Amino acid sequence: MVFFAILVTEVLFVLYTLLTLAGDGRVTQLVFPVAILVLLSRPSAREFFLAR
């Protein structure tokens, strides 16, 4: 359940940033959410961060 909540939140952050991208240097705001999505896509990282 936590995995899907984090996934949805990060996807929404990325979509919001892309939709409001107006050349104001907001591309750097994509770094953190994209890094989290990459980590969530790796099974070893998912086990490390979401282990109980």
ModelCIF file with pLDDT and N, C-alpha, C, O atoms, coordinates in Angstrom:
data_MODEL
#
_entry.id   MODEL 
#
_entity.id                         1 
_entity.type                       polymer 
_entity.pdbx_number_of_molecules   1 
#
_entity_poly.entity_id                      1 
_entity_poly.type                           'polypeptide(L)' 
_entity_poly.nstd_linkage                   no 
_entity_poly.nstd_monomer                   no 
_entity_poly.pdbx_seq_one_letter_code       MVFFAILVTEVLFVLYTLLTLAGDGRVTQLVFPVAILVLLSRPSAREFFLAR 
_entity_poly.pdbx_seq_one_letter_code_can   MVFFAILVTEVLFVLYTLLTLAGDGRVTQLVFPVAILVLLSRPSAREFFLAR 
_entity_poly.pdbx_strand_id                 A 
#
loop_
_entity_poly_seq.entity_id 
_entity_poly_seq.num 
_entity_poly_seq.mon_id 
_entity_poly_seq.hetero 
1 1  MET n 
1 2  VAL n 
1 3  PHE n 
1 4  PHE n 
1 5  ALA n 
1 6  ILE n 
1 7  LEU n 
1 8  VAL n 
1 9  THR n 
1 10 GLU n 
1 11 VAL n 
1 12 LEU n 
1 13 PHE n 
1 14 VAL n 
1 15 LEU n 
1 16 TYR n 
1 17 THR n 
1 18 LEU n 
1 19 LEU n 
1 20 THR n 
1 21 LEU n 
1 22 ALA n 
1 23 GLY n 
1 24 ASP n 
1 25 GLY n 
1 26 ARG n 
1 27 VAL n 
1 28 THR n 
1 29 GLN n 
1 30 LEU n 
1 31 VAL n 
1 32 PHE n 
1 33 PRO n 
1 34 VAL n 
1 35 ALA n 
1 36 ILE n 
1 37 LEU n 
1 38 VAL n 
1 39 LEU n 
1 40 LEU n 
1 41 SER n 
1 42 ARG n 
1 43 PRO n 
1 44 SER n 
1 45 ALA n 
1 46 ARG n 
1 47 GLU n 
1 48 PHE n 
1 49 PHE n 
1 50 LEU n 
1 51 ALA n 
1 52 ARG n 
#
_struct_asym.id          A 
_struct_asym.entity_id   1 
#
loop_
_ma_qa_metric.id 
_ma_qa_metric.mode 
_ma_qa_metric.name 
_ma_qa_metric.software_group_id 
_ma_qa_metric.type 
1 global pLDDT . pLDDT 
2 local  pLDDT . pLDDT 
#
_ma_qa_metric_global.metric_id      1 
_ma_qa_metric_global.metric_value   80.65 
_ma_qa_metric_global.model_id       1 
_ma_qa_metric_global.ordinal_id     1 
#
loop_
_ma_qa_metric_local.label_asym_id 
_ma_qa_metric_local.label_comp_id 
_ma_qa_metric_local.label_seq_id 
_ma_qa_metric_local.metric_id 
_ma_qa_metric_local.metric_value 
_ma_qa_metric_local.model_id 
_ma_qa_metric_local.ordinal_id 
A MET 1  2 75.00 1 1  
A VAL 2  2 79.00 1 2  
A PHE 3  2 82.00 1 3  
A PHE 4  2 87.00 1 4  
A ALA 5  2 87.00 1 5  
A ILE 6  2 85.00 1 6  
A LEU 7  2 86.00 1 7  
A VAL 8  2 90.00 1 8  
A THR 9  2 89.00 1 9  
A GLU 10 2 87.00 1 10 
A VAL 11 2 89.00 1 11 
A LEU 12 2 89.00 1 12 
A PHE 13 2 86.00 1 13 
A VAL 14 2 84.00 1 14 
A LEU 15 2 85.00 1 15 
A TYR 16 2 84.00 1 16 
A THR 17 2 80.00 1 17 
A LEU 18 2 80.00 1 18 
A LEU 19 2 79.00 1 19 
A THR 20 2 80.00 1 20 
A LEU 21 2 75.00 1 21 
A ALA 22 2 64.00 1 22 
A GLY 23 2 63.00 1 23 
A ASP 24 2 66.00 1 24 
A GLY 25 2 64.00 1 25 
A ARG 26 2 66.00 1 26 
A VAL 27 2 72.00 1 27 
A THR 28 2 74.00 1 28 
A GLN 29 2 77.00 1 29 
A LEU 30 2 78.00 1 30 
A VAL 31 2 82.00 1 31 
A PHE 32 2 83.00 1 32 
A PRO 33 2 84.00 1 33 
A VAL 34 2 85.00 1 34 
A ALA 35 2 85.00 1 35 
A ILE 36 2 85.00 1 36 
A LEU 37 2 86.00 1 37 
A VAL 38 2 87.00 1 38 
A LEU 39 2 85.00 1 39 
A LEU 40 2 84.00 1 40 
A SER 41 2 86.00 1 41 
A ARG 42 2 88.00 1 42 
A PRO 43 2 87.00 1 43 
A SER 44 2 87.00 1 44 
A ALA 45 2 83.00 1 45 
A ARG 46 2 80.00 1 46 
A GLU 47 2 84.00 1 47 
A PHE 48 2 83.00 1 48 
A PHE 49 2 77.00 1 49 
A LEU 50 2 75.00 1 50 
A ALA 51 2 78.00 1 51 
A ARG 52 2 58.00 1 52 
#
loop_
_atom_site.group_PDB 
_atom_site.id 
_atom_site.type_symbol 
_atom_site.label_atom_id 
_atom_site.label_alt_id 
_atom_site.label_comp_id 
_atom_site.label_asym_id 
_atom_site.label_entity_id 
_atom_site.label_seq_id 
_atom_site.pdbx_PDB_ins_code 
_atom_site.Cartn_x 
_atom_site.Cartn_y 
_atom_site.Cartn_z 
_atom_site.occupancy 
_atom_site.B_iso_or_equiv 
_atom_site.pdbx_formal_charge 
_atom_site.auth_seq_id 
_atom_site.auth_comp_id 
_atom_site.auth_asym_id 
_atom_site.auth_atom_id 
_atom_site.pdbx_PDB_model_num 
ATOM 1   N N  . MET A 1 1  ? 0.820  -1.195 0.000   1.00 75.00 ? 1  MET A N  1 
ATOM 2   C CA . MET A 1 1  ? 0.000  0.000  0.000   1.00 75.00 ? 1  MET A CA 1 
ATOM 3   C C  . MET A 1 1  ? 0.871  1.270  0.000   1.00 75.00 ? 1  MET A C  1 
ATOM 4   O O  . MET A 1 1  ? 0.587  2.224  -0.724  1.00 75.00 ? 1  MET A O  1 
ATOM 5   N N  . VAL A 1 2  ? 1.919  1.268  0.810   1.00 79.00 ? 2  VAL A N  1 
ATOM 6   C CA . VAL A 1 2  ? 2.817  2.419  0.874   1.00 79.00 ? 2  VAL A CA 1 
ATOM 7   C C  . VAL A 1 2  ? 3.507  2.629  -0.469  1.00 79.00 ? 2  VAL A C  1 
ATOM 8   O O  . VAL A 1 2  ? 3.692  3.761  -0.915  1.00 79.00 ? 2  VAL A O  1 
ATOM 9   N N  . PHE A 1 3  ? 3.883  1.531  -1.102  1.00 82.00 ? 3  PHE A N  1 
ATOM 10  C CA . PHE A 1 3  ? 4.545  1.603  -2.413  1.00 82.00 ? 3  PHE A CA 1 
ATOM 11  C C  . PHE A 1 3  ? 3.677  2.358  -3.412  1.00 82.00 ? 3  PHE A C  1 
ATOM 12  O O  . PHE A 1 3  ? 4.165  3.249  -4.108  1.00 82.00 ? 3  PHE A O  1 
ATOM 13  N N  . PHE A 1 4  ? 2.405  2.013  -3.488  1.00 87.00 ? 4  PHE A N  1 
ATOM 14  C CA . PHE A 1 4  ? 1.524  2.656  -4.456  1.00 87.00 ? 4  PHE A CA 1 
ATOM 15  C C  . PHE A 1 4  ? 1.258  4.119  -4.107  1.00 87.00 ? 4  PHE A C  1 
ATOM 16  O O  . PHE A 1 4  ? 1.111  4.950  -5.003  1.00 87.00 ? 4  PHE A O  1 
ATOM 17  N N  . ALA A 1 5  ? 1.197  4.438  -2.824  1.00 87.00 ? 5  ALA A N  1 
ATOM 18  C CA . ALA A 1 5  ? 1.007  5.827  -2.415  1.00 87.00 ? 5  ALA A CA 1 
ATOM 19  C C  . ALA A 1 5  ? 2.203  6.673  -2.826  1.00 87.00 ? 5  ALA A C  1 
ATOM 20  O O  . ALA A 1 5  ? 2.038  7.778  -3.343  1.00 87.00 ? 5  ALA A O  1 
ATOM 21  N N  . ILE A 1 6  ? 3.403  6.159  -2.598  1.00 85.00 ? 6  ILE A N  1 
ATOM 22  C CA . ILE A 1 6  ? 4.610  6.887  -2.999  1.00 85.00 ? 6  ILE A CA 1 
ATOM 23  C C  . ILE A 1 6  ? 4.672  6.998  -4.514  1.00 85.00 ? 6  ILE A C  1 
ATOM 24  O O  . ILE A 1 6  ? 5.008  8.057  -5.044  1.00 85.00 ? 6  ILE A O  1 
ATOM 25  N N  . LEU A 1 7  ? 4.359  5.935  -5.204  1.00 86.00 ? 7  LEU A N  1 
ATOM 26  C CA . LEU A 1 7  ? 4.396  5.926  -6.667  1.00 86.00 ? 7  LEU A CA 1 
ATOM 27  C C  . LEU A 1 7  ? 3.445  6.967  -7.252  1.00 86.00 ? 7  LEU A C  1 
ATOM 28  O O  . LEU A 1 7  ? 3.830  7.739  -8.130  1.00 86.00 ? 7  LEU A O  1 
ATOM 29  N N  . VAL A 1 8  ? 2.225  6.988  -6.775  1.00 90.00 ? 8  VAL A N  1 
ATOM 30  C CA . VAL A 1 8  ? 1.232  7.942  -7.283  1.00 90.00 ? 8  VAL A CA 1 
ATOM 31  C C  . VAL A 1 8  ? 1.648  9.377  -6.975  1.00 90.00 ? 8  VAL A C  1 
ATOM 32  O O  . VAL A 1 8  ? 1.518  10.261 -7.822  1.00 90.00 ? 8  VAL A O  1 
ATOM 33  N N  . THR A 1 9  ? 2.147  9.606  -5.765  1.00 89.00 ? 9  THR A N  1 
ATOM 34  C CA . THR A 1 9  ? 2.579  10.949 -5.397  1.00 89.00 ? 9  THR A CA 1 
ATOM 35  C C  . THR A 1 9  ? 3.703  11.454 -6.285  1.00 89.00 ? 9  THR A C  1 
ATOM 36  O O  . THR A 1 9  ? 3.670  12.595 -6.747  1.00 89.00 ? 9  THR A O  1 
ATOM 37  N N  . GLU A 1 10 ? 4.688  10.616 -6.524  1.00 87.00 ? 10 GLU A N  1 
ATOM 38  C CA . GLU A 1 10 ? 5.824  11.025 -7.350  1.00 87.00 ? 10 GLU A CA 1 
ATOM 39  C C  . GLU A 1 10 ? 5.418  11.231 -8.804  1.00 87.00 ? 10 GLU A C  1 
ATOM 40  O O  . GLU A 1 10 ? 5.899  12.159 -9.453  1.00 87.00 ? 10 GLU A O  1 
ATOM 41  N N  . VAL A 1 11 ? 4.547  10.386 -9.316  1.00 89.00 ? 11 VAL A N  1 
ATOM 42  C CA . VAL A 1 11 ? 4.070  10.561 -10.692 1.00 89.00 ? 11 VAL A CA 1 
ATOM 43  C C  . VAL A 1 11 ? 3.306  11.874 -10.817 1.00 89.00 ? 11 VAL A C  1 
ATOM 44  O O  . VAL A 1 11 ? 3.443  12.582 -11.815 1.00 89.00 ? 11 VAL A O  1 
ATOM 45  N N  . LEU A 1 12 ? 2.505  12.198 -9.809  1.00 89.00 ? 12 LEU A N  1 
ATOM 46  C CA . LEU A 1 12 ? 1.777  13.470 -9.836  1.00 89.00 ? 12 LEU A CA 1 
ATOM 47  C C  . LEU A 1 12 ? 2.730  14.660 -9.779  1.00 89.00 ? 12 LEU A C  1 
ATOM 48  O O  . LEU A 1 12 ? 2.508  15.659 -10.464 1.00 89.00 ? 12 LEU A O  1 
ATOM 49  N N  . PHE A 1 13 ? 3.788  14.568 -8.971  1.00 86.00 ? 13 PHE A N  1 
ATOM 50  C CA . PHE A 1 13 ? 4.782  15.637 -8.931  1.00 86.00 ? 13 PHE A CA 1 
ATOM 51  C C  . PHE A 1 13 ? 5.434  15.838 -10.296 1.00 86.00 ? 13 PHE A C  1 
ATOM 52  O O  . PHE A 1 13 ? 5.604  16.970 -10.747 1.00 86.00 ? 13 PHE A O  1 
ATOM 53  N N  . VAL A 1 14 ? 5.793  14.748 -10.943 1.00 84.00 ? 14 VAL A N  1 
ATOM 54  C CA . VAL A 1 14 ? 6.436  14.838 -12.255 1.00 84.00 ? 14 VAL A CA 1 
ATOM 55  C C  . VAL A 1 14 ? 5.468  15.433 -13.277 1.00 84.00 ? 14 VAL A C  1 
ATOM 56  O O  . VAL A 1 14 ? 5.845  16.320 -14.043 1.00 84.00 ? 14 VAL A O  1 
ATOM 57  N N  . LEU A 1 15 ? 4.237  14.956 -13.292 1.00 85.00 ? 15 LEU A N  1 
ATOM 58  C CA . LEU A 1 15 ? 3.252  15.480 -14.239 1.00 85.00 ? 15 LEU A CA 1 
ATOM 59  C C  . LEU A 1 15 ? 2.972  16.961 -13.998 1.00 85.00 ? 15 LEU A C  1 
ATOM 60  O O  . LEU A 1 15 ? 2.875  17.732 -14.953 1.00 85.00 ? 15 LEU A O  1 
ATOM 61  N N  . TYR A 1 16 ? 2.843  17.365 -12.746 1.00 84.00 ? 16 TYR A N  1 
ATOM 62  C CA . TYR A 1 16 ? 2.607  18.775 -12.433 1.00 84.00 ? 16 TYR A CA 1 
ATOM 63  C C  . TYR A 1 16 ? 3.775  19.637 -12.908 1.00 84.00 ? 16 TYR A C  1 
ATOM 64  O O  . TYR A 1 16 ? 3.577  20.706 -13.485 1.00 84.00 ? 16 TYR A O  1 
ATOM 65  N N  . THR A 1 17 ? 4.980  19.164 -12.662 1.00 80.00 ? 17 THR A N  1 
ATOM 66  C CA . THR A 1 17 ? 6.155  19.926 -13.084 1.00 80.00 ? 17 THR A CA 1 
ATOM 67  C C  . THR A 1 17 ? 6.216  20.027 -14.603 1.00 80.00 ? 17 THR A C  1 
ATOM 68  O O  . THR A 1 17 ? 6.547  21.085 -15.138 1.00 80.00 ? 17 THR A O  1 
ATOM 69  N N  . LEU A 1 18 ? 5.902  18.948 -15.298 1.00 80.00 ? 18 LEU A N  1 
ATOM 70  C CA . LEU A 1 18 ? 5.913  18.987 -16.762 1.00 80.00 ? 18 LEU A CA 1 
ATOM 71  C C  . LEU A 1 18 ? 4.820  19.896 -17.311 1.00 80.00 ? 18 LEU A C  1 
ATOM 72  O O  . LEU A 1 18 ? 5.035  20.598 -18.299 1.00 80.00 ? 18 LEU A O  1 
ATOM 73  N N  . LEU A 1 19 ? 3.651  19.887 -16.676 1.00 79.00 ? 19 LEU A N  1 
ATOM 74  C CA . LEU A 1 19 ? 2.551  20.714 -17.149 1.00 79.00 ? 19 LEU A CA 1 
ATOM 75  C C  . LEU A 1 19 ? 2.797  22.202 -16.893 1.00 79.00 ? 19 LEU A C  1 
ATOM 76  O O  . LEU A 1 19 ? 2.339  23.043 -17.667 1.00 79.00 ? 19 LEU A O  1 
ATOM 77  N N  . THR A 1 20 ? 3.497  22.526 -15.842 1.00 80.00 ? 20 THR A N  1 
ATOM 78  C CA . THR A 1 20 ? 3.747  23.930 -15.519 1.00 80.00 ? 20 THR A CA 1 
ATOM 79  C C  . THR A 1 20 ? 5.120  24.388 -15.998 1.00 80.00 ? 20 THR A C  1 
ATOM 80  O O  . THR A 1 20 ? 5.566  25.484 -15.658 1.00 80.00 ? 20 THR A O  1 
ATOM 81  N N  . LEU A 1 21 ? 5.775  23.567 -16.772 1.00 75.00 ? 21 LEU A N  1 
ATOM 82  C CA . LEU A 1 21 ? 7.102  23.904 -17.272 1.00 75.00 ? 21 LEU A CA 1 
ATOM 83  C C  . LEU A 1 21 ? 6.985  25.071 -18.240 1.00 75.00 ? 21 LEU A C  1 
ATOM 84  O O  . LEU A 1 21 ? 6.418  24.945 -19.325 1.00 75.00 ? 21 LEU A O  1 
ATOM 85  N N  . ALA A 1 22 ? 7.524  26.189 -17.835 1.00 64.00 ? 22 ALA A N  1 
ATOM 86  C CA . ALA A 1 22 ? 7.417  27.390 -18.667 1.00 64.00 ? 22 ALA A CA 1 
ATOM 87  C C  . ALA A 1 22 ? 8.788  27.998 -18.924 1.00 64.00 ? 22 ALA A C  1 
ATOM 88  O O  . ALA A 1 22 ? 8.906  29.202 -19.152 1.00 64.00 ? 22 ALA A O  1 
ATOM 89  N N  . GLY A 1 23 ? 9.811  27.176 -18.889 1.00 63.00 ? 23 GLY A N  1 
ATOM 90  C CA . GLY A 1 23 ? 11.145 27.675 -19.126 1.00 63.00 ? 23 GLY A CA 1 
ATOM 91  C C  . GLY A 1 23 ? 11.741 28.434 -17.957 1.00 63.00 ? 23 GLY A C  1 
ATOM 92  O O  . GLY A 1 23 ? 12.699 29.188 -18.127 1.00 63.00 ? 23 GLY A O  1 
ATOM 93  N N  . ASP A 1 24 ? 11.185 28.241 -16.779 1.00 66.00 ? 24 ASP A N  1 
ATOM 94  C CA . ASP A 1 24 ? 11.667 28.947 -15.599 1.00 66.00 ? 24 ASP A CA 1 
ATOM 95  C C  . ASP A 1 24 ? 12.725 28.153 -14.839 1.00 66.00 ? 24 ASP A C  1 
ATOM 96  O O  . ASP A 1 24 ? 12.968 28.409 -13.659 1.00 66.00 ? 24 ASP A O  1 
ATOM 97  N N  . GLY A 1 25 ? 13.342 27.209 -15.499 1.00 64.00 ? 25 GLY A N  1 
ATOM 98  C CA . GLY A 1 25 ? 14.342 26.397 -14.820 1.00 64.00 ? 25 GLY A CA 1 
ATOM 99  C C  . GLY A 1 25 ? 13.738 25.316 -13.950 1.00 64.00 ? 25 GLY A C  1 
ATOM 100 O O  . GLY A 1 25 ? 14.383 24.831 -13.021 1.00 64.00 ? 25 GLY A O  1 
ATOM 101 N N  . ARG A 1 26 ? 12.519 24.939 -14.240 1.00 66.00 ? 26 ARG A N  1 
ATOM 102 C CA . ARG A 1 26 ? 11.845 23.933 -13.428 1.00 66.00 ? 26 ARG A CA 1 
ATOM 103 C C  . ARG A 1 26 ? 12.278 22.515 -13.756 1.00 66.00 ? 26 ARG A C  1 
ATOM 104 O O  . ARG A 1 26 ? 11.847 21.564 -13.104 1.00 66.00 ? 26 ARG A O  1 
ATOM 105 N N  . VAL A 1 27 ? 13.113 22.372 -14.749 1.00 72.00 ? 27 VAL A N  1 
ATOM 106 C CA . VAL A 1 27 ? 13.599 21.035 -15.096 1.00 72.00 ? 27 VAL A CA 1 
ATOM 107 C C  . VAL A 1 27 ? 14.361 20.447 -13.911 1.00 72.00 ? 27 VAL A C  1 
ATOM 108 O O  . VAL A 1 27 ? 14.342 19.233 -13.709 1.00 72.00 ? 27 VAL A O  1 
ATOM 109 N N  . THR A 1 28 ? 15.022 21.282 -13.136 1.00 74.00 ? 28 THR A N  1 
ATOM 110 C CA . THR A 1 28 ? 15.757 20.789 -11.972 1.00 74.00 ? 28 THR A CA 1 
ATOM 111 C C  . THR A 1 28 ? 14.815 20.252 -10.904 1.00 74.00 ? 28 THR A C  1 
ATOM 112 O O  . THR A 1 28 ? 15.235 19.459 -10.061 1.00 74.00 ? 28 THR A O  1 
ATOM 113 N N  . GLN A 1 29 ? 13.558 20.662 -10.918 1.00 77.00 ? 29 GLN A N  1 
ATOM 114 C CA . GLN A 1 29 ? 12.590 20.137 -9.962  1.00 77.00 ? 29 GLN A CA 1 
ATOM 115 C C  . GLN A 1 29 ? 12.219 18.687 -10.284 1.00 77.00 ? 29 GLN A C  1 
ATOM 116 O O  . GLN A 1 29 ? 11.631 18.000 -9.448  1.00 77.00 ? 29 GLN A O  1 
ATOM 117 N N  . LEU A 1 30 ? 12.551 18.227 -11.467 1.00 78.00 ? 30 LEU A N  1 
ATOM 118 C CA . LEU A 1 30 ? 12.247 16.846 -11.842 1.00 78.00 ? 30 LEU A CA 1 
ATOM 119 C C  . LEU A 1 30 ? 13.256 15.846 -11.289 1.00 78.00 ? 30 LEU A C  1 
ATOM 120 O O  . LEU A 1 30 ? 12.978 14.647 -11.256 1.00 78.00 ? 30 LEU A O  1 
ATOM 121 N N  . VAL A 1 31 ? 14.409 16.314 -10.860 1.00 82.00 ? 31 VAL A N  1 
ATOM 122 C CA . VAL A 1 31 ? 15.490 15.407 -10.470 1.00 82.00 ? 31 VAL A CA 1 
ATOM 123 C C  . VAL A 1 31 ? 15.083 14.517 -9.301  1.00 82.00 ? 31 VAL A C  1 
ATOM 124 O O  . VAL A 1 31 ? 15.230 13.297 -9.379  1.00 82.00 ? 31 VAL A O  1 
ATOM 125 N N  . PHE A 1 32 ? 14.580 15.098 -8.232  1.00 83.00 ? 32 PHE A N  1 
ATOM 126 C CA . PHE A 1 32 ? 14.253 14.320 -7.041  1.00 83.00 ? 32 PHE A CA 1 
ATOM 127 C C  . PHE A 1 32 ? 13.107 13.335 -7.275  1.00 83.00 ? 32 PHE A C  1 
ATOM 128 O O  . PHE A 1 32 ? 13.260 12.162 -6.933  1.00 83.00 ? 32 PHE A O  1 
ATOM 129 N N  . PRO A 1 33 ? 11.957 13.750 -7.846  1.00 84.00 ? 33 PRO A N  1 
ATOM 130 C CA . PRO A 1 33 ? 10.883 12.779 -8.096  1.00 84.00 ? 33 PRO A CA 1 
ATOM 131 C C  . PRO A 1 33 ? 11.292 11.670 -9.065  1.00 84.00 ? 33 PRO A C  1 
ATOM 132 O O  . PRO A 1 33 ? 10.905 10.516 -8.885  1.00 84.00 ? 33 PRO A O  1 
ATOM 133 N N  . VAL A 1 34 ? 12.066 12.012 -10.082 1.00 85.00 ? 34 VAL A N  1 
ATOM 134 C CA . VAL A 1 34 ? 12.501 10.988 -11.038 1.00 85.00 ? 34 VAL A CA 1 
ATOM 135 C C  . VAL A 1 34 ? 13.459 10.016 -10.360 1.00 85.00 ? 34 VAL A C  1 
ATOM 136 O O  . VAL A 1 34 ? 13.403 8.814  -10.620 1.00 85.00 ? 34 VAL A O  1 
ATOM 137 N N  . ALA A 1 35 ? 14.333 10.517 -9.498  1.00 85.00 ? 35 ALA A N  1 
ATOM 138 C CA . ALA A 1 35 ? 15.244 9.625  -8.768  1.00 85.00 ? 35 ALA A CA 1 
ATOM 139 C C  . ALA A 1 35 ? 14.470 8.656  -7.879  1.00 85.00 ? 35 ALA A C  1 
ATOM 140 O O  . ALA A 1 35 ? 14.825 7.481  -7.784  1.00 85.00 ? 35 ALA A O  1 
ATOM 141 N N  . ILE A 1 36 ? 13.425 9.137  -7.234  1.00 85.00 ? 36 ILE A N  1 
ATOM 142 C CA . ILE A 1 36 ? 12.598 8.261  -6.400  1.00 85.00 ? 36 ILE A CA 1 
ATOM 143 C C  . ILE A 1 36 ? 11.890 7.221  -7.253  1.00 85.00 ? 36 ILE A C  1 
ATOM 144 O O  . ILE A 1 36 ? 11.809 6.056  -6.865  1.00 85.00 ? 36 ILE A O  1 
ATOM 145 N N  . LEU A 1 37 ? 11.374 7.627  -8.410  1.00 86.00 ? 37 LEU A N  1 
ATOM 146 C CA . LEU A 1 37 ? 10.712 6.659  -9.295  1.00 86.00 ? 37 LEU A CA 1 
ATOM 147 C C  . LEU A 1 37 ? 11.690 5.598  -9.791  1.00 86.00 ? 37 LEU A C  1 
ATOM 148 O O  . LEU A 1 37 ? 11.333 4.425  -9.905  1.00 86.00 ? 37 LEU A O  1 
ATOM 149 N N  . VAL A 1 38 ? 12.911 6.003  -10.084 1.00 87.00 ? 38 VAL A N  1 
ATOM 150 C CA . VAL A 1 38 ? 13.925 5.031  -10.517 1.00 87.00 ? 38 VAL A CA 1 
ATOM 151 C C  . VAL A 1 38 ? 14.223 4.053  -9.388  1.00 87.00 ? 38 VAL A C  1 
ATOM 152 O O  . VAL A 1 38 ? 14.325 2.848  -9.620  1.00 87.00 ? 38 VAL A O  1 
ATOM 153 N N  . LEU A 1 39 ? 14.362 4.563  -8.172  1.00 85.00 ? 39 LEU A N  1 
ATOM 154 C CA . LEU A 1 39 ? 14.626 3.677  -7.042  1.00 85.00 ? 39 LEU A CA 1 
ATOM 155 C C  . LEU A 1 39 ? 13.455 2.731  -6.776  1.00 85.00 ? 39 LEU A C  1 
ATOM 156 O O  . LEU A 1 39 ? 13.659 1.571  -6.419  1.00 85.00 ? 39 LEU A O  1 
ATOM 157 N N  . LEU A 1 40 ? 12.242 3.221  -6.949  1.00 84.00 ? 40 LEU A N  1 
ATOM 158 C CA . LEU A 1 40 ? 11.076 2.365  -6.750  1.00 84.00 ? 40 LEU A CA 1 
ATOM 159 C C  . LEU A 1 40 ? 10.962 1.287  -7.818  1.00 84.00 ? 40 LEU A C  1 
ATOM 160 O O  . LEU A 1 40 ? 10.350 0.245  -7.586  1.00 84.00 ? 40 LEU A O  1 
ATOM 161 N N  . SER A 1 41 ? 11.540 1.528  -8.972  1.00 86.00 ? 41 SER A N  1 
ATOM 162 C CA . SER A 1 41 ? 11.440 0.544  -10.046 1.00 86.00 ? 41 SER A CA 1 
ATOM 163 C C  . SER A 1 41 ? 12.439 -0.600 -9.875  1.00 86.00 ? 41 SER A C  1 
ATOM 164 O O  . SER A 1 41 ? 12.299 -1.642 -10.516 1.00 86.00 ? 41 SER A O  1 
ATOM 165 N N  . ARG A 1 42 ? 13.443 -0.416 -9.017  1.00 88.00 ? 42 ARG A N  1 
ATOM 166 C CA . ARG A 1 42 ? 14.445 -1.459 -8.783  1.00 88.00 ? 42 ARG A CA 1 
ATOM 167 C C  . ARG A 1 42 ? 14.021 -2.315 -7.590  1.00 88.00 ? 42 ARG A C  1 
ATOM 168 O O  . ARG A 1 42 ? 13.821 -1.779 -6.500  1.00 88.00 ? 42 ARG A O  1 
ATOM 169 N N  . PRO A 1 43 ? 13.880 -3.621 -7.767  1.00 87.00 ? 43 PRO A N  1 
ATOM 170 C CA . PRO A 1 43 ? 13.432 -4.485 -6.665  1.00 87.00 ? 43 PRO A CA 1 
ATOM 171 C C  . PRO A 1 43 ? 14.341 -4.428 -5.437  1.00 87.00 ? 43 PRO A C  1 
ATOM 172 O O  . PRO A 1 43 ? 13.846 -4.460 -4.310  1.00 87.00 ? 43 PRO A O  1 
ATOM 173 N N  . SER A 1 44 ? 15.650 -4.346 -5.632  1.00 87.00 ? 44 SER A N  1 
ATOM 174 C CA . SER A 1 44 ? 16.552 -4.315 -4.467  1.00 87.00 ? 44 SER A CA 1 
ATOM 175 C C  . SER A 1 44 ? 16.378 -3.035 -3.658  1.00 87.00 ? 44 SER A C  1 
ATOM 176 O O  . SER A 1 44 ? 16.390 -3.075 -2.427  1.00 87.00 ? 44 SER A O  1 
ATOM 177 N N  . ALA A 1 45 ? 16.218 -1.906 -4.333  1.00 83.00 ? 45 ALA A N  1 
ATOM 178 C CA . ALA A 1 45 ? 16.004 -0.640 -3.633  1.00 83.00 ? 45 ALA A CA 1 
ATOM 179 C C  . ALA A 1 45 ? 14.641 -0.621 -2.960  1.00 83.00 ? 45 ALA A C  1 
ATOM 180 O O  . ALA A 1 45 ? 14.496 -0.098 -1.855  1.00 83.00 ? 45 ALA A O  1 
ATOM 181 N N  . ARG A 1 46 ? 13.644 -1.190 -3.623  1.00 80.00 ? 46 ARG A N  1 
ATOM 182 C CA . ARG A 1 46 ? 12.305 -1.252 -3.044  1.00 80.00 ? 46 ARG A CA 1 
ATOM 183 C C  . ARG A 1 46 ? 12.319 -2.074 -1.761  1.00 80.00 ? 46 ARG A C  1 
ATOM 184 O O  . ARG A 1 46 ? 11.679 -1.695 -0.780  1.00 80.00 ? 46 ARG A O  1 
ATOM 185 N N  . GLU A 1 47 ? 13.034 -3.184 -1.756  1.00 84.00 ? 47 GLU A N  1 
ATOM 186 C CA . GLU A 1 47 ? 13.135 -4.008 -0.553  1.00 84.00 ? 47 GLU A CA 1 
ATOM 187 C C  . GLU A 1 47 ? 13.854 -3.250 0.559   1.00 84.00 ? 47 GLU A C  1 
ATOM 188 O O  . GLU A 1 47 ? 13.477 -3.357 1.726   1.00 84.00 ? 47 GLU A O  1 
ATOM 189 N N  . PHE A 1 48 ? 14.881 -2.487 0.207   1.00 83.00 ? 48 PHE A N  1 
ATOM 190 C CA . PHE A 1 48 ? 15.648 -1.749 1.219   1.00 83.00 ? 48 PHE A CA 1 
ATOM 191 C C  . PHE A 1 48 ? 14.805 -0.642 1.854   1.00 83.00 ? 48 PHE A C  1 
ATOM 192 O O  . PHE A 1 48 ? 14.758 -0.527 3.079   1.00 83.00 ? 48 PHE A O  1 
ATOM 193 N N  . PHE A 1 49 ? 14.140 0.173  1.030   1.00 77.00 ? 49 PHE A N  1 
ATOM 194 C CA . PHE A 1 49 ? 13.416 1.319  1.555   1.00 77.00 ? 49 PHE A CA 1 
ATOM 195 C C  . PHE A 1 49 ? 12.053 0.973  2.130   1.00 77.00 ? 49 PHE A C  1 
ATOM 196 O O  . PHE A 1 49 ? 11.580 1.662  3.034   1.00 77.00 ? 49 PHE A O  1 
ATOM 197 N N  . LEU A 1 50 ? 11.415 -0.066 1.634   1.00 75.00 ? 50 LEU A N  1 
ATOM 198 C CA . LEU A 1 50 ? 10.065 -0.390 2.082   1.00 75.00 ? 50 LEU A CA 1 
ATOM 199 C C  . LEU A 1 50 ? 10.019 -1.636 2.942   1.00 75.00 ? 50 LEU A C  1 
ATOM 200 O O  . LEU A 1 50 ? 8.933  -2.158 3.193   1.00 75.00 ? 50 LEU A O  1 
ATOM 201 N N  . ALA A 1 51 ? 11.163 -2.136 3.408   1.00 78.00 ? 51 ALA A N  1 
ATOM 202 C CA . ALA A 1 51 ? 11.181 -3.317 4.259   1.00 78.00 ? 51 ALA A CA 1 
ATOM 203 C C  . ALA A 1 51 ? 10.598 -2.971 5.620   1.00 78.00 ? 51 ALA A C  1 
ATOM 204 O O  . ALA A 1 51 ? 10.707 -1.845 6.108   1.00 78.00 ? 51 ALA A O  1 
ATOM 205 N N  . ARG A 1 52 ? 9.989  -3.959 6.199   1.00 58.00 ? 52 ARG A N  1 
ATOM 206 C CA . ARG A 1 52 ? 9.365  -3.734 7.524   1.00 58.00 ? 52 ARG A CA 1 
ATOM 207 C C  . ARG A 1 52 ? 10.227 -4.306 8.597   1.00 58.00 ? 52 ARG A C  1 
ATOM 208 O O  . ARG A 1 52 ? 9.883  -4.222 9.776   1.00 58.00 ? 52 ARG A O  1 
#
